[in-house]
């Protein structure tokens, strides 16, 4: 599927690298979307032209999961009247949508469509295609599409009805994630609107209105475990359903919720377009998301943010393109369908510096090419559910040239990847019991308290070339054996050098370096990290993968563990990072 990824890269490169001030149509957000969709149809056709195509065969190939999302691509190109849409009323687009629809009917009839996970996501796309193309379908197809879509739209109805008055719409109560519950509701709203079912629209409206006025935190996110902390990547999915809700109801509370969502996401996105991992309690990494851009597009800064994400999305290739797949292209079609065009306004990523602190104990600061994120979010372990990570990571450092240097990504049942481990006798505590974040014009301070000590991270504002920070620990009581850990975002195939003269090409071979082996600094991937002399480095360390309910196996997801132990005394650990 490398060619599929390369086509996406090529499309937008031609759109924004080659655009001239006088005007390429592709310089607009809509123009970028149209170019991506138009090119995407060629690759969709290629899949359908394979011998005896089936969903199983197509979706087994990297980048082609949720293939039914493809149906919305030609449907939007065929029906969307726009100066930049050269495919409007192009019969080839209509015929392509019909081919996809015929495949879906065949796969539905043999049970393959409904046996796939999260097929309701695909049903939404099929519903939209029916709404756009229904009047042009021949009677037999129109009736068959309608028959299937009515059945599938009703599938989540019992669960939606059962949970509508539960205390919170999050996992500890409803037994699934709020993004799924919101998707159930928005799909039912769309189906109720298309097929004129007042009961469906009433129930879905009730649920989605509550998402706007009760479920969203003041900071603008939808926490999947609780409202006390974000689940950053999946939050795009939830807010996309609020955006859909607004399109069909114009509920002013939905627009307020979208405003808060826009503020949250634009502030907690790295300069490469990826969501900040440090505050995420479900995923250690996430690609550039194409979900819900049309919800951002109500606002000038939101339109700029959507354009920024689209540009960054196209820069990724290979393993980094976790979301550069047919599902993302389908979401681009949805974005284009409901896009609110207008002027753009600057976003934090455009500024030389900015800072934002949430009401929960987390914040972010960008200074020159550096971005640092701090999380003191205190949350209980959710050990019975493998899909929620322990909030044990607290600090990340990103540089525009190198990407992540230190990751604050969370893990599960892995104290060795926590910022601090507090061991008293046989007891381990590796998530803070209390925290405080103070961000000021001089420096940022994050305090984390554990059983026998508390630690304070101090980070003065960096210069253009150097980011300095220190950890100070204060002993409170008892005899303890504690550890400070930093997770280094090391990359296979890159050299790691040390002050002692070691030079190692990173691969899957185990490395254990002592303080003497390191000698005071590590150089890797364009950065140099100066560290206390007694720190050790371990590579590779495989973090927990919630979807496997086990550690990662791919070396590309491994990290380097930088660690030092300390006991019952006050300590200071000084660090600095240089990128030139």
VEXDREN-2710 file (C-alpha; in Angstrom, 1 decimal):
% VEXDREN-2710
k/r/px/py/pz
1/UNK/0.0/0.0/0.0
2/UNK/3.0/2.3/-0.2
3/UNK/1.6/3.7/-3.5
4/UNK/-1.6/4.7/-1.7
5/UNK/0.4/6.7/0.8
6/UNK/2.5/8.2/-1.8
7/UNK/-0.4/9.4/-3.9
8/UNK/-1.8/11.3/-0.8
9/UNK/1.6/12.9/-0.3
10/UNK/1.9/13.9/-3.9
11/UNK/-1.6/15.4/-4.1
12/UNK/-1.2/17.9/-1.3
13/UNK/2.5/18.7/-2.1
14/UNK/1.3/19.8/-5.5
15/UNK/-1.4/21.8/-3.8
16/UNK/0.5/23.8/-1.3
17/UNK/4.1/23.7/-2.5
18/UNK/3.2/24.6/-6.0
19/UNK/0.6/27.2/-5.3
20/UNK/1.3/30.7/-6.5
21/UNK/-0.1/33.9/-5.0
22/UNK/-2.2/34.6/-8.1
23/UNK/-3.9/31.4/-7.5
24/UNK/-4.2/27.9/-7.7
25/UNK/-7.6/26.7/-6.8
26/UNK/-5.9/24.1/-4.7
27/UNK/-4.6/26.8/-2.3
28/UNK/-7.9/26.8/-0.6
29/UNK/-9.0/24.2/1.9
30/UNK/-11.9/23.1/-0.3
31/UNK/-9.4/22.9/-3.2
32/UNK/-7.1/20.6/-1.2
33/UNK/-10.0/18.4/-0.3
34/UNK/-11.2/18.1/-3.9
35/UNK/-7.8/17.2/-5.1
36/UNK/-7.4/14.5/-2.5
37/UNK/-10.8/13.0/-3.3
38/UNK/-10.4/13.1/-7.0
39/UNK/-7.0/11.3/-6.8
40/UNK/-8.4/8.9/-4.3
41/UNK/-11.1/7.7/-6.7
42/UNK/-8.4/6.2/-9.0
43/UNK/-7.1/4.0/-6.2
44/UNK/-10.7/3.0/-5.2
45/UNK/-11.3/1.9/-8.7
46/UNK/-8.0/-0.1/-8.6
47/UNK/-9.3/-2.0/-5.6
48/UNK/-12.6/-2.8/-7.3
49/UNK/-10.9/-3.9/-10.4
50/UNK/-9.0/-6.6/-8.6
51/UNK/-10.2/-10.2/-9.4
52/UNK/-13.3/-11.0/-7.4
53/UNK/-13.0/-8.1/-4.9
54/UNK/-14.5/-8.6/-1.4
55/UNK/-14.4/-6.6/1.7
56/UNK/-12.1/-9.2/3.4
57/UNK/-9.6/-9.0/0.5
58/UNK/-9.6/-5.2/0.2
59/UNK/-9.6/-4.5/3.9
60/UNK/-6.7/-7.0/4.6
61/UNK/-4.4/-4.5/2.8
62/UNK/-2.7/-1.7/4.9
63/UNK/-4.6/1.5/4.6
64/UNK/-7.9/0.0/3.4
65/UNK/-9.7/-0.8/6.6
66/UNK/-13.3/0.4/6.6
67/UNK/-13.5/0.3/2.8
68/UNK/-17.2/1.2/2.7
69/UNK/-16.1/4.7/3.7
70/UNK/-15.1/5.0/0.0
71/UNK/-18.7/5.3/-1.1
72/UNK/-18.9/8.9/0.1
73/UNK/-15.9/10.0/-2.0
74/UNK/-17.5/9.7/-5.4
75/UNK/-21.0/10.6/-4.0
76/UNK/-19.7/14.0/-2.8
77/UNK/-17.7/14.6/-6.0
78/UNK/-20.8/13.9/-8.1
79/UNK/-23.2/16.0/-6.1
80/UNK/-21.2/18.9/-4.6
81/UNK/-21.7/22.0/-6.7
82/UNK/-18.6/24.1/-6.1
83/UNK/-16.3/26.2/-8.4
84/UNK/-13.4/24.0/-7.6
85/UNK/-15.2/20.7/-8.2
86/UNK/-14.4/19.6/-11.7
87/UNK/-16.1/16.2/-11.0
88/UNK/-19.6/17.6/-10.4
89/UNK/-22.2/15.5/-12.2
90/UNK/-19.5/13.4/-13.7
91/UNK/-21.1/10.1/-14.6
92/UNK/-17.9/8.2/-13.8
93/UNK/-18.3/9.3/-10.2
94/UNK/-21.9/8.2/-10.0
95/UNK/-21.0/4.8/-11.6
96/UNK/-18.2/4.4/-9.1
97/UNK/-20.5/5.0/-6.1
98/UNK/-23.0/2.4/-7.6
99/UNK/-20.1/-0.2/-7.9
100/UNK/-19.2/0.3/-4.3
101/UNK/-22.9/0.1/-3.3
102/UNK/-23.4/-3.1/-5.2
103/UNK/-20.4/-4.6/-3.4
104/UNK/-21.8/-3.6/-0.1
105/UNK/-25.1/-5.2/-0.9
106/UNK/-23.4/-8.4/-1.9
107/UNK/-21.3/-8.4/1.3
108/UNK/-24.3/-7.6/3.4
109/UNK/-26.3/-10.5/2.0
110/UNK/-23.5/-13.0/2.7
111/UNK/-23.0/-11.6/6.3
112/UNK/-19.5/-10.2/5.7
113/UNK/-20.6/-6.5/6.1
114/UNK/-22.1/-7.0/9.6
115/UNK/-19.5/-9.3/10.9
116/UNK/-16.8/-6.5/10.8
117/UNK/-16.0/-4.4/13.9
118/UNK/-17.4/-0.9/14.1
119/UNK/-19.4/-1.4/10.9
120/UNK/-21.8/1.4/12.1
121/UNK/-19.0/3.8/11.1
122/UNK/-19.5/2.5/7.5
123/UNK/-23.2/2.6/7.7
124/UNK/-23.1/6.3/8.4
125/UNK/-21.1/6.8/5.1
126/UNK/-23.6/4.7/3.2
127/UNK/-26.5/6.7/4.7
128/UNK/-24.9/9.9/3.5
129/UNK/-24.4/8.4/0.1
130/UNK/-28.1/7.4/0.0
131/UNK/-29.1/10.9/1.0
132/UNK/-27.0/12.4/-1.8
133/UNK/-27.7/9.9/-4.6
134/UNK/-31.1/8.3/-3.6
135/UNK/-33.2/10.3/-6.1
136/UNK/-30.8/9.2/-8.9
137/UNK/-30.8/5.5/-8.1
138/UNK/-32.9/3.1/-10.1
139/UNK/-35.9/1.9/-8.1
140/UNK/-34.5/-1.6/-7.3
141/UNK/-31.2/-0.2/-5.9
142/UNK/-32.9/2.6/-4.0
143/UNK/-35.3/0.1/-2.3
144/UNK/-32.5/-2.3/-1.5
145/UNK/-30.2/0.4/-0.1
146/UNK/-33.1/1.7/2.0
147/UNK/-34.0/-1.7/3.3
148/UNK/-30.5/-2.4/4.5
149/UNK/-29.9/1.0/5.9
150/UNK/-33.1/1.0/7.9
151/UNK/-32.1/-2.3/9.5
152/UNK/-28.5/-1.2/10.2
153/UNK/-29.4/2.2/11.5
154/UNK/-31.7/0.6/14.1
155/UNK/-29.0/-1.8/15.4
156/UNK/-27.6/0.6/18.1
157/UNK/-31.1/1.8/19.1
158/UNK/-31.6/-0.5/22.1
159/UNK/-28.2/0.5/23.7
160/UNK/-28.8/4.2/22.9
161/UNK/-32.2/4.1/24.6
162/UNK/-31.0/2.1/27.6
163/UNK/-28.1/4.5/28.4
164/UNK/-29.8/7.8/27.7
165/UNK/-30.3/8.7/31.4
166/UNK/-27.2/7.1/32.8
167/UNK/-25.1/9.3/35.1
168/UNK/-22.4/10.0/32.6
169/UNK/-21.8/9.0/29.0
170/UNK/-18.4/7.5/29.6
171/UNK/-16.9/4.0/29.9
172/UNK/-17.4/3.4/33.6
173/UNK/-21.2/3.8/33.1
174/UNK/-22.2/3.0/29.5
175/UNK/-19.8/0.2/29.0
176/UNK/-18.3/1.7/25.9
177/UNK/-16.5/4.9/25.0
178/UNK/-18.4/8.2/24.5
179/UNK/-17.1/8.4/20.9
180/UNK/-19.1/5.2/20.1
181/UNK/-22.2/6.4/21.9
182/UNK/-22.1/9.7/20.1
183/UNK/-21.7/7.9/16.8
184/UNK/-24.7/5.7/17.5
185/UNK/-26.7/8.9/18.2
186/UNK/-25.6/10.9/15.1
187/UNK/-26.2/7.9/12.8
188/UNK/-29.7/7.6/14.2
189/UNK/-30.2/11.3/13.8
190/UNK/-29.2/11.1/10.1
191/UNK/-31.3/8.0/9.5
192/UNK/-34.3/9.5/11.4
193/UNK/-34.0/12.6/9.2
194/UNK/-33.7/10.7/5.9
195/UNK/-36.5/8.3/6.6
196/UNK/-38.7/10.6/8.6
197/UNK/-38.7/8.8/11.9
198/UNK/-39.6/11.3/14.7
199/UNK/-38.8/8.8/17.5
200/UNK/-35.3/8.3/16.2
201/UNK/-34.7/12.0/15.8
202/UNK/-36.1/12.7/19.3
203/UNK/-33.9/10.2/21.0
204/UNK/-30.7/11.1/19.2
205/UNK/-31.3/14.8/19.7
206/UNK/-31.7/14.3/23.4
207/UNK/-28.5/12.4/23.7
208/UNK/-26.4/14.7/21.5
209/UNK/-27.8/17.8/23.2
210/UNK/-26.6/16.4/26.5
211/UNK/-23.2/15.8/25.0
212/UNK/-23.1/19.6/24.3
213/UNK/-24.3/20.9/27.7
214/UNK/-23.2/18.2/30.2
215/UNK/-20.7/15.8/28.9
216/UNK/-18.1/18.1/27.6
217/UNK/-15.5/19.4/30.1
218/UNK/-14.9/23.1/30.6
219/UNK/-11.6/22.6/28.8
220/UNK/-13.5/21.5/25.7
221/UNK/-12.7/17.7/25.6
222/UNK/-14.7/14.6/26.1
223/UNK/-12.9/12.3/28.5
224/UNK/-13.5/8.6/27.8
225/UNK/-12.8/7.5/31.3
226/UNK/-13.9/10.7/33.1
227/UNK/-14.3/14.4/32.5
228/UNK/-11.1/14.9/34.5
229/UNK/-8.8/14.3/31.6
230/UNK/-8.7/14.1/27.8
231/UNK/-8.6/11.1/25.5
232/UNK/-7.1/13.3/22.8
233/UNK/-7.2/11.3/19.6
234/UNK/-10.7/9.8/20.1
235/UNK/-12.0/13.3/21.0
236/UNK/-11.9/14.2/17.3
237/UNK/-14.4/11.4/16.7
238/UNK/-16.8/12.6/19.4
239/UNK/-16.7/16.2/18.4
240/UNK/-17.4/15.2/14.8
241/UNK/-20.8/13.9/16.0
242/UNK/-21.5/17.2/17.6
243/UNK/-20.7/18.9/14.4
244/UNK/-23.1/16.5/12.6
245/UNK/-25.8/17.3/15.3
246/UNK/-25.4/21.0/14.5
247/UNK/-25.8/20.5/10.8
248/UNK/-29.3/18.9/11.3
249/UNK/-30.6/20.9/14.3
250/UNK/-28.7/24.2/14.5
251/UNK/-28.8/23.8/18.2
252/UNK/-26.9/26.9/19.6
253/UNK/-25.4/24.7/22.3
254/UNK/-23.8/22.6/19.7
255/UNK/-22.0/25.6/18.3
256/UNK/-20.8/26.5/21.8
257/UNK/-19.5/23.0/22.2
258/UNK/-17.7/23.2/18.8
259/UNK/-16.1/26.4/19.9
260/UNK/-14.7/24.8/23.0
261/UNK/-13.6/21.8/21.0
262/UNK/-11.7/24.0/18.5
263/UNK/-9.9/25.8/21.4
264/UNK/-8.9/22.5/23.0
265/UNK/-7.6/20.8/19.8
266/UNK/-5.8/23.8/18.3
267/UNK/-3.9/24.3/21.6
268/UNK/-3.0/20.6/22.2
269/UNK/-1.6/19.7/18.8
270/UNK/2.1/19.5/18.0
271/UNK/3.6/21.5/15.1
272/UNK/3.5/18.3/13.0
273/UNK/-0.2/18.0/13.4
274/UNK/-0.3/15.1/15.8
275/UNK/-2.3/15.3/19.1
276/UNK/-0.3/15.8/22.3
277/UNK/0.2/12.3/23.8
278/UNK/1.1/13.4/27.3
279/UNK/-2.5/14.2/28.3
280/UNK/-4.1/11.1/26.5
281/UNK/-5.3/8.2/28.7
282/UNK/-5.9/5.7/25.8
283/UNK/-3.2/6.1/23.1
284/UNK/0.5/6.7/23.2
285/UNK/0.5/7.9/19.6
286/UNK/-2.0/9.1/17.1
287/UNK/-1.8/10.2/13.5
288/UNK/-3.0/13.5/12.1
289/UNK/-6.8/13.2/12.3
290/UNK/-9.1/14.1/9.5
291/UNK/-12.3/13.6/11.6
292/UNK/-14.6/16.5/12.2
293/UNK/-12.8/19.4/10.4
294/UNK/-16.2/20.7/9.3
295/UNK/-16.9/21.3/13.0
296/UNK/-13.8/23.5/13.2
297/UNK/-14.8/25.3/10.0
298/UNK/-17.5/27.4/11.7
299/UNK/-14.7/29.7/13.0
300/UNK/-11.9/31.6/11.2
301/UNK/-9.2/30.0/13.4
302/UNK/-10.9/26.6/13.1
303/UNK/-10.7/26.9/9.3
304/UNK/-7.0/27.6/9.6
305/UNK/-6.6/24.7/12.0
306/UNK/-8.3/22.4/9.5
307/UNK/-6.1/23.6/6.7
308/UNK/-3.0/23.1/9.0
309/UNK/-4.1/19.5/9.8
310/UNK/-4.7/18.8/6.1
311/UNK/-1.2/20.0/5.2
312/UNK/0.5/18.1/8.0
313/UNK/-1.6/15.0/7.2
314/UNK/0.0/14.9/3.7
315/UNK/3.5/15.2/5.0
316/UNK/3.4/11.8/6.7
317/UNK/4.5/8.6/5.0
318/UNK/5.1/5.0/5.9
319/UNK/4.5/3.9/9.4
320/UNK/3.8/7.5/10.6
321/UNK/0.7/7.7/8.4
322/UNK/-1.4/5.9/11.0
323/UNK/-4.5/7.7/9.8
324/UNK/-3.6/8.2/6.1
325/UNK/-6.0/5.5/4.9
326/UNK/-9.3/5.2/3.0
327/UNK/-11.2/5.9/6.2
328/UNK/-9.4/9.3/6.4
329/UNK/-10.3/10.0/2.8
330/UNK/-13.9/9.2/3.6
331/UNK/-13.8/11.7/6.4
332/UNK/-12.3/14.3/4.0
333/UNK/-15.4/13.7/1.9
334/UNK/-17.6/14.4/5.0
335/UNK/-15.6/17.5/5.7
336/UNK/-16.1/18.8/2.2
337/UNK/-19.8/18.0/2.3
338/UNK/-20.4/20.2/5.3
339/UNK/-17.5/22.7/5.0
340/UNK/-18.2/26.2/6.1
341/UNK/-15.9/28.4/4.0
342/UNK/-14.6/31.8/4.9
343/UNK/-11.6/33.8/6.1
344/UNK/-8.9/32.1/8.2
345/UNK/-7.3/33.5/11.4
346/UNK/-4.0/32.5/13.0
347/UNK/-3.7/29.5/15.3
348/UNK/-1.1/28.8/18.1
349/UNK/1.0/26.7/15.6
350/UNK/1.5/29.9/13.6
351/UNK/2.9/31.9/16.5
352/UNK/6.5/32.0/17.6
353/UNK/5.3/31.4/21.2
354/UNK/2.1/30.6/23.1
355/UNK/1.0/29.0/26.3
356/UNK/-2.2/27.4/27.4
357/UNK/-3.2/26.0/30.8
358/UNK/-6.3/23.9/31.3
359/UNK/-8.6/23.9/34.3
360/UNK/-7.5/20.3/34.9
361/UNK/-3.8/20.1/35.9
362/UNK/-2.2/20.2/32.5
363/UNK/-0.8/22.8/30.1
364/UNK/1.4/23.4/27.1
365/UNK/4.0/25.9/26.0
366/UNK/5.5/26.6/22.6
367/UNK/8.7/28.8/22.5
368/UNK/10.5/29.2/19.2
369/UNK/10.8/25.6/17.8
370/UNK/10.3/23.9/21.2
371/UNK/7.0/22.6/22.6
372/UNK/6.7/21.3/26.1
373/UNK/3.6/19.7/27.6
374/UNK/3.0/19.1/31.3
375/UNK/0.4/16.8/32.9
376/UNK/-0.4/16.5/36.5
377/UNK/-3.8/14.9/35.9
378/UNK/-4.5/12.6/38.8
379/UNK/-6.7/9.6/38.0
380/UNK/-7.2/6.2/39.5
381/UNK/-5.9/3.1/37.8
382/UNK/-8.5/1.5/35.6
383/UNK/-7.0/-1.9/35.8
384/UNK/-10.0/-3.9/34.8
385/UNK/-10.2/-2.2/31.4
386/UNK/-7.1/-2.6/29.2
387/UNK/-8.2/0.3/27.0
388/UNK/-7.4/2.9/29.6
389/UNK/-3.7/3.6/30.4
390/UNK/-2.4/4.7/33.8
391/UNK/-1.8/8.4/33.9
392/UNK/1.9/8.0/34.9
393/UNK/3.5/10.2/32.2
394/UNK/3.9/13.9/33.0
395/UNK/6.3/15.6/30.6
396/UNK/7.1/15.8/27.0
397/UNK/9.5/17.8/24.9
398/UNK/9.0/18.3/21.1
399/UNK/11.2/20.2/18.7
400/UNK/10.1/21.2/15.2
401/UNK/13.2/19.8/13.6
402/UNK/13.4/16.5/15.4
403/UNK/9.9/15.7/16.6
404/UNK/9.4/14.2/20.0
405/UNK/12.6/14.0/22.1
406/UNK/11.0/13.1/25.4
407/UNK/7.6/11.5/25.4
408/UNK/5.1/11.8/28.3
409/UNK/3.0/9.0/26.8
410/UNK/1.2/6.8/29.4
411/UNK/1.3/3.0/29.8
412/UNK/-0.3/0.3/31.9
413/UNK/1.2/-1.9/34.7
414/UNK/4.6/-0.6/33.7
415/UNK/6.1/1.4/36.6
416/UNK/9.4/1.5/34.8
417/UNK/7.9/4.0/32.3
418/UNK/6.4/6.3/35.0
419/UNK/8.0/9.7/35.6
420/UNK/8.5/8.6/39.2
421/UNK/8.4/5.3/41.1
422/UNK/8.0/5.6/44.9
423/UNK/8.9/2.3/46.6
424/UNK/8.3/1.9/50.3
425/UNK/8.9/-1.6/51.6
426/UNK/7.1/-3.8/49.0
427/UNK/4.7/-1.1/47.9
428/UNK/5.0/0.8/44.6
429/UNK/3.3/4.0/43.8
430/UNK/3.9/5.4/40.3
431/UNK/0.9/7.7/39.7
432/UNK/0.8/11.0/41.6
433/UNK/-1.7/11.4/44.4
434/UNK/-1.6/15.2/44.1
435/UNK/-0.2/17.7/41.7
436/UNK/0.0/21.4/41.0
437/UNK/1.0/23.1/37.7
438/UNK/2.1/26.8/37.7
439/UNK/2.9/28.4/34.4
440/UNK/4.4/31.9/34.4
441/UNK/6.4/34.4/32.3
442/UNK/9.7/33.1/33.8
443/UNK/9.3/29.3/34.1
444/UNK/6.8/26.5/34.4
445/UNK/6.6/24.3/37.5
446/UNK/4.9/21.0/37.8
447/UNK/4.7/19.4/41.3
448/UNK/3.9/15.7/41.7
449/UNK/3.4/14.2/45.2
450/UNK/3.8/10.5/46.1
451/UNK/3.9/8.6/49.3
452/UNK/7.3/9.4/50.7
453/UNK/8.4/12.4/48.6
454/UNK/7.3/15.0/46.1
455/UNK/9.0/16.0/43.0
456/UNK/9.0/19.4/41.2
457/UNK/9.8/19.8/37.6
458/UNK/11.1/23.3/36.8
459/UNK/11.4/24.4/33.2
460/UNK/12.6/28.0/32.4
461/UNK/11.6/29.2/29.0
462/UNK/14.1/27.9/26.5
463/UNK/16.4/29.8/24.2
464/UNK/16.3/29.1/20.4
465/UNK/18.9/26.3/20.8
466/UNK/18.6/25.0/24.3
467/UNK/15.8/23.7/26.5
468/UNK/16.8/23.4/30.2
469/UNK/14.8/21.7/33.0
470/UNK/15.4/20.1/36.4
471/UNK/13.7/17.8/38.8
472/UNK/13.9/18.6/42.5
473/UNK/12.8/15.9/45.0
474/UNK/11.9/16.5/48.6
475/UNK/11.8/13.6/51.1
476/UNK/8.7/13.6/53.4
477/UNK/9.0/10.4/55.6
478/UNK/10.2/6.9/55.9
479/UNK/12.8/4.8/54.1
480/UNK/12.3/4.7/50.4
481/UNK/13.9/3.6/47.2
482/UNK/12.6/5.7/44.3
483/UNK/13.4/6.2/40.6
484/UNK/13.2/9.0/38.1
485/UNK/12.5/7.9/34.5
486/UNK/12.4/9.7/31.2
487/UNK/11.1/8.1/28.1
488/UNK/13.3/8.9/25.1
489/UNK/11.8/8.9/21.6
490/UNK/14.7/7.0/20.0
491/UNK/14.5/5.9/16.4
492/UNK/15.7/2.7/14.8
493/UNK/18.2/3.2/12.0
494/UNK/19.6/6.3/13.6
495/UNK/22.9/6.6/15.4
496/UNK/23.1/7.0/19.2
497/UNK/26.3/8.6/20.5
498/UNK/27.5/9.2/24.0
499/UNK/30.1/11.5/25.6
500/UNK/32.2/8.4/26.5
501/UNK/32.7/7.8/22.7
502/UNK/30.2/5.0/22.1
503/UNK/28.5/5.1/18.8
504/UNK/25.6/2.6/18.3
505/UNK/23.2/2.2/15.3
506/UNK/19.9/1.5/16.9
507/UNK/18.1/-1.7/15.9
508/UNK/16.3/-4.4/17.8
509/UNK/19.4/-5.5/19.8
510/UNK/19.3/-4.9/23.6
511/UNK/21.4/-2.0/24.9
512/UNK/22.1/-1.3/28.6
513/UNK/24.3/1.7/29.2
514/UNK/25.6/2.6/32.6
515/UNK/26.3/6.2/33.7
516/UNK/30.0/5.6/32.9
517/UNK/29.1/4.3/29.4
518/UNK/27.1/7.5/28.7
519/UNK/29.5/10.0/30.3
520/UNK/27.1/12.9/30.6
521/UNK/25.3/13.3/27.3
522/UNK/23.5/11.4/24.5
523/UNK/23.3/12.5/20.9
524/UNK/20.6/11.2/18.6
525/UNK/18.4/12.3/15.7
526/UNK/19.7/15.9/15.6
527/UNK/19.5/16.5/19.4
528/UNK/21.9/16.3/22.3
529/UNK/20.6/15.6/25.8
530/UNK/22.9/16.5/28.8
531/UNK/22.0/14.4/31.8
532/UNK/23.2/13.7/35.4
533/UNK/26.2/11.4/35.4
534/UNK/24.5/8.4/37.2
535/UNK/21.7/7.8/34.8
536/UNK/21.3/4.6/32.9
537/UNK/19.8/3.9/29.4
538/UNK/17.9/0.8/28.4
539/UNK/16.8/0.1/24.8
540/UNK/14.4/-1.2/23.5
541/UNK/11.6/-1.0/26.0
542/UNK/8.2/-2.0/24.7
543/UNK/5.2/0.0/26.1
544/UNK/1.8/-1.4/26.6
545/UNK/-0.6/-1.6/23.7
546/UNK/-4.3/-1.5/24.8
547/UNK/-5.5/-3.1/21.6
548/UNK/-3.3/-6.2/22.2
549/UNK/-3.7/-6.1/26.0
550/UNK/0.0/-6.7/26.0
551/UNK/3.3/-4.9/25.3
552/UNK/4.1/-3.7/21.8
553/UNK/6.0/-5.9/19.5
554/UNK/7.0/-3.5/16.7
555/UNK/10.4/-1.9/17.2
556/UNK/9.1/1.3/15.8
557/UNK/7.0/1.7/19.0
558/UNK/9.8/1.0/21.4
559/UNK/11.3/3.8/23.6
560/UNK/14.5/4.3/25.5
561/UNK/14.3/4.3/29.3
562/UNK/16.6/6.8/30.9
563/UNK/16.6/6.2/34.7
564/UNK/18.2/7.0/38.0
565/UNK/17.5/5.8/41.5
566/UNK/17.4/7.9/44.6
567/UNK/16.7/7.2/48.3
568/UNK/15.5/9.1/51.4
569/UNK/17.1/12.5/50.7
570/UNK/16.5/15.6/48.8
571/UNK/17.9/15.5/45.3
572/UNK/18.3/17.7/42.2
573/UNK/18.5/16.4/38.6
574/UNK/19.6/18.9/36.0
575/UNK/19.0/18.4/32.2
576/UNK/19.4/20.4/29.0
577/UNK/18.6/19.6/25.4
578/UNK/20.3/21.3/22.4
579/UNK/19.1/21.3/18.8
580/UNK/21.1/23.4/16.4
END
